[in-house]
Amino acid sequence: MKKFSKKRGQKVLKQLSNLSEEAAFSSEEHIKENFLRRLSHVGDVRLFVLEWALIILALFMLAITQSLWFSDSYSVSAFTTGGTYTEATLGKVNSLNPLFASTNSEKALAKLLFLGLTASDSSGHIGNVLAESVSSDGSGKVWTVKLRENLKWSDGEPLTNDDVIFTANLIKNVNVSSNYYSNLNRVEIRTDDSGNLIFELPAVYIEFDSALDFPILPKHILEGIDPANLLDSSFSTNPVSSGPFAFNASQAVGTTGESVVYLVSNENYYRGRSKIDSFVVHAYTSTDDIKTALNSDVVSATAELLPTDAADITDKTIYEKQTAINSGVFMFMNTRSGVLKNRDVRKAVQQGIDVGEVRTLVGDELALDYPILKSQLELPSWPELPALNVEAAKSVVSGLENKNINLVTINTGYFPSLAEDIAGQLENLGFSVSKTYYDPGQDFVVNVIANRAYDVLIYEVDLGANPDLLVYYHSSQASQSGLNLSNYNSSVADDLILSARESSSEEIKTSKYEAFLKRWVEDAPAIGLYQVNMSYYFDRDVKTFSEDVSLVTPFDRFVDVKYWSAEKARKNRTP
């Protein structure tokens, strides 16, 4: 039986082999007869063949065109997750510690890397960030802050009350010389039995929640460092952060101070991971370099250019949008030294400077006559400013023995042009003016601002989400650690400022502010020039801050950075 099966199998295989050979032979003969032997006849029907080839090609192209033509009916190009967003900023990056941020590059990085207890939200009002709740005991002197749960630093360590207290004590330390000193000076901070933070103020301040926007630093990294050496610590070059992004690396470009700082999405950010994988801050030292970078697609966007720079942007894929911010440029007059300590001389300057002429240099920027924005305060009438009277001002200046004025500003944006114009007008009044331009940065803050090393300072200051005049005009801030840039000292003004800060009544607060403004005009510690517009230039293929966002400072543009995008993809429309 076994032998029979074997023979039968061999017979079947032989039959299959014979059939295969016959099929191969038939196929070969068929190809020779119907294709190879007829190739010689192609020339006779070449036009017919060409016509069919063209028809087939045309049908193929038509199908592709139709597919592309109607693709928009079922799909759309939409922003998606991933990618790298590169923003050009102005100024050197000397430190990544937010307590020392002075250049625009450093301030942008501070916002991307660090969070405060509160901050301006997308509506332009103060909202909670690291704080889950902020409340007052009713007196306005004792404030309770509860942190959000499960907060973490970018290295995975928990962010706690200890970090807040540690940071607050650093800020209050005069050896640190932080820009946030005035926020917390003489404020005592502790925790209660419920684990909440308690802030005890030396005086009533109804809007103290706006002073809680200082960046929190990690105690577990910095507690062993002498506060006097904080700026030089390794944290300044390799920080641990709490914001939407975490530090990755930095790179110097050339020897001019240009640098690139690479950030990555912070997996421990309390609001969740951002849509952008990485954010690159390219710090330039000149606006000309920024324009070149925009035109050559090296960067995606910038907030460092002026409206008048639009003519230099040749890349047609770059768009511009302008947004007013709560910042003002003022001509601060030093009331404690030099010729301007005399109020009559300051009033002569106030009367003799044609502010309208100065404002023509800044294009579409908004006029600003007072230290409070009209959007922040509703008054039935604003104090009257003195009318321009150059001859009366010259008469006062002509009787002076000392006519020297040291005018100082920063060497960026409109400031040099403003300084040239104002210096020319002062010289026309009879003053002898020396002009000095400084690069913005910590050296300028420490050596010029802190020491009030000027007679006239042309400078931009943040006016805040809420009007608060203490920072710039209360006598307690006329010190190296304060920002009373005019060294203004008036007991009447001090009382009005404190009364406005202490009142929970809008009616009383408004009346106090109105009285202060009248005093401010009369004493002339400063002259308002203009409110600032931020021009944001960006590539059409990136998604930036929403048009609905109200900006208090230029750096509040990052309030919704979690939703920015740098990548696009085709997606099917939803039926």
Secondary structure as the mmCIF struct_conf table of DSSP 4:
data_model
#
loop_
_struct_conf.conf_type_id
_struct_conf.id
_struct_conf.beg_label_comp_id
_struct_conf.beg_label_asym_id
_struct_conf.beg_label_seq_id
_struct_conf.end_label_comp_id
_struct_conf.end_label_asym_id
_struct_conf.end_label_seq_id
HELX_RH_AL_P HELX_RH_AL_P1 LYS A 2 ASN A 34
TURN_TY1_P TURN_TY1_P1 PHE A 35 PHE A 35
HELX_RH_3T_P HELX_RH_3T_P1 LEU A 36 VAL A 45
HELX_RH_AL_P HELX_RH_AL_P2 ARG A 46 TRP A 69
TURN_TY1_P TURN_TY1_P2 PHE A 70 PHE A 70
HELX_RH_AL_P HELX_RH_AL_P3 SER A 71 TYR A 74
STRN STRN1 SER A 75 THR A 80
BEND BEND1 THR A 81 THR A 81
STRN STRN2 THR A 84 LEU A 90
BEND BEND2 GLY A 91 GLY A 91
HELX_RH_3T_P HELX_RH_3T_P2 PRO A 98 PHE A 100
BEND BEND3 THR A 103 THR A 103
HELX_RH_AL_P HELX_RH_AL_P4 ASN A 104 LEU A 113
STRN STRN3 GLY A 116 GLY A 116
BEND BEND4 LEU A 117 LEU A 117
STRN STRN4 THR A 118 SER A 120
TURN_TY1_P TURN_TY1_P3 SER A 122 SER A 123
BEND BEND5 GLY A 124 HIS A 125
STRN STRN5 ILE A 126 ASN A 128
BEND BEND6 VAL A 129 LEU A 130
STRN STRN6 ALA A 131 SER A 136
BEND BEND7 GLY A 138 LYS A 141
STRN STRN7 VAL A 142 LEU A 147
HELX_LH_PP_P HELX_LH_PP_P1 ARG A 148 ARG A 148
TURN_TY1_P TURN_TY1_P4 GLU A 149 ASN A 150
STRN STRN8 LYS A 152 LYS A 152
TURN_TY1_P TURN_TY1_P5 SER A 154 ASP A 155
BEND BEND8 GLY A 156 GLY A 156
HELX_LH_PP_P HELX_LH_PP_P2 GLU A 157 GLU A 157
STRN STRN9 PRO A 158 PRO A 158
HELX_LH_PP_P HELX_LH_PP_P3 LEU A 159 LEU A 159
HELX_RH_AL_P HELX_RH_AL_P5 ASN A 161 LYS A 172
TURN_TY1_P TURN_TY1_P6 VAL A 174 VAL A 176
TURN_TY1_P TURN_TY1_P7 ASN A 179 TYR A 180
HELX_RH_AL_P HELX_RH_AL_P6 TYR A 181 LEU A 184
TURN_TY1_P TURN_TY1_P8 ASN A 185 ARG A 186
STRN STRN10 GLU A 188 THR A 191
TURN_TY1_P TURN_TY1_P9 ASP A 193 SER A 194
BEND BEND9 GLY A 195 GLY A 195
STRN STRN11 LEU A 197 GLU A 200
BEND BEND10 PRO A 202 ALA A 203
TURN_TY1_P TURN_TY1_P10 ILE A 206 GLU A 207
HELX_RH_3T_P HELX_RH_3T_P3 PHE A 208 LEU A 212
HELX_LH_PP_P HELX_LH_PP_P4 PHE A 214 PHE A 214
STRN STRN12 PRO A 215 PRO A 215
HELX_LH_PP_P HELX_LH_PP_P5 ILE A 216 ILE A 216
HELX_RH_AL_P HELX_RH_AL_P7 LYS A 219 LEU A 222
TURN_TY1_P TURN_TY1_P11 GLU A 223 GLY A 224
BEND BEND11 ILE A 225 ILE A 225
HELX_RH_3T_P HELX_RH_3T_P4 PRO A 227 ASP A 232
BEND BEND12 SER A 233 SER A 233
HELX_RH_3T_P HELX_RH_3T_P5 SER A 234 SER A 236
TURN_TY1_P TURN_TY1_P12 THR A 237 THR A 237
BEND BEND13 ASN A 238 ASN A 238
BEND BEND14 GLY A 243 PRO A 244
STRN STRN13 PHE A 245 ALA A 252
TURN_TY1_P TURN_TY1_P13 GLY A 254 THR A 255
BEND BEND15 THR A 256 GLY A 257
STRN STRN14 SER A 259 SER A 265
TURN_TY1_P TURN_TY1_P14 GLU A 267 ASN A 268
TURN_TY1_P TURN_TY1_P15 TYR A 270 ARG A 271
BEND BEND16 LYS A 275 ASP A 277
STRN STRN15 SER A 278 TYR A 284
BEND BEND17 THR A 285 THR A 285
HELX_RH_AL_P HELX_RH_AL_P8 THR A 287 ASN A 295
TURN_TY1_P TURN_TY1_P16 SER A 296 ASP A 297
BEND BEND18 VAL A 298 VAL A 298
BEND BEND19 SER A 300 SER A 300
STRN STRN16 ALA A 301 THR A 302
BEND BEND20 ALA A 303 ALA A 303
HELX_RH_3T_P HELX_RH_3T_P6 PRO A 307 ASP A 312
TURN_TY1_P TURN_TY1_P17 LYS A 316 THR A 317
STRN STRN17 ILE A 318 MET A 333
BEND BEND21 THR A 335 GLY A 338
HELX_RH_3T_P HELX_RH_3T_P7 VAL A 339 LYS A 341
BEND BEND22 ASN A 342 ASN A 342
HELX_RH_AL_P HELX_RH_AL_P9 ARG A 343 GLY A 352
HELX_RH_AL_P HELX_RH_AL_P10 VAL A 355 ARG A 359
HELX_RH_3T_P HELX_RH_3T_P8 THR A 360 VAL A 362
TURN_TY1_P TURN_TY1_P18 GLY A 363 ASP A 364
HELX_LH_PP_P HELX_LH_PP_P6 GLU A 365 GLU A 365
STRN STRN18 LEU A 366 ALA A 367
BEND BEND23 TYR A 370 ILE A 372
TURN_TY1_P TURN_TY1_P19 LYS A 374 GLN A 376
BEND BEND24 PRO A 380 SER A 381
HELX_LH_PP_P HELX_LH_PP_P7 TRP A 382 LEU A 388
HELX_RH_AL_P HELX_RH_AL_P11 VAL A 390 SER A 398
TURN_TY1_P TURN_TY1_P20 GLY A 399 GLY A 399
BEND BEND25 GLU A 401 GLU A 401
STRN STRN19 ASN A 404 ILE A 410
BEND BEND26 ASN A 411 THR A 412
TURN_TY1_P TURN_TY1_P21 GLY A 413 TYR A 414
HELX_RH_AL_P HELX_RH_AL_P12 PHE A 415 LEU A 429
TURN_TY1_P TURN_TY1_P22 GLY A 430 GLY A 430
STRN STRN20 SER A 432 TYR A 438
BEND BEND27 PRO A 440 GLY A 441
HELX_RH_AL_P HELX_RH_AL_P13 GLN A 442 PHE A 444
HELX_RH_PI_P HELX_RH_PI_P1 VAL A 445 ILE A 449
TURN_TY1_P TURN_TY1_P23 ALA A 450 ARG A 452
BEND BEND28 ASP A 455 ASP A 455
STRN STRN21 VAL A 456 ASP A 462
BEND BEND29 ALA A 465 ASN A 466
HELX_RH_AL_P HELX_RH_AL_P14 LEU A 470 TYR A 473
BEND BEND30 HIS A 474 HIS A 474
HELX_RH_3T_P HELX_RH_3T_P9 SER A 475 GLN A 477
BEND BEND31 SER A 479 SER A 479
TURN_TY1_P TURN_TY1_P24 GLN A 480 SER A 481
BEND BEND32 GLY A 482 GLY A 482
TURN_TY1_P TURN_TY1_P25 LEU A 485 SER A 486
HELX_RH_AL_P HELX_RH_AL_P15 SER A 491 GLU A 502
HELX_RH_AL_P HELX_RH_AL_P16 GLU A 506 ASP A 523
BEND BEND33 PRO A 525 PRO A 525
STRN STRN22 ALA A 526 ASP A 539
TURN_TY1_P TURN_TY1_P26 ARG A 540 ASP A 541
BEND BEND34 VAL A 542 VAL A 542
STRN STRN23 LYS A 543 LYS A 543
BEND BEND35 PHE A 545 PHE A 545
TURN_TY1_P TURN_TY1_P27 GLU A 547 ASP A 548
HELX_LH_PP_P HELX_LH_PP_P8 VAL A 549 LEU A 551
BEND BEND36 VAL A 552 THR A 553
HELX_RH_3T_P HELX_RH_3T_P10 PRO A 554 TYR A 563
STRN STRN24 SER A 565 SER A 565
STRN STRN25 GLU A 567 ASN A 572
HELX_LH_PP_P HELX_LH_PP_P9 ARG A 573 THR A 574
#
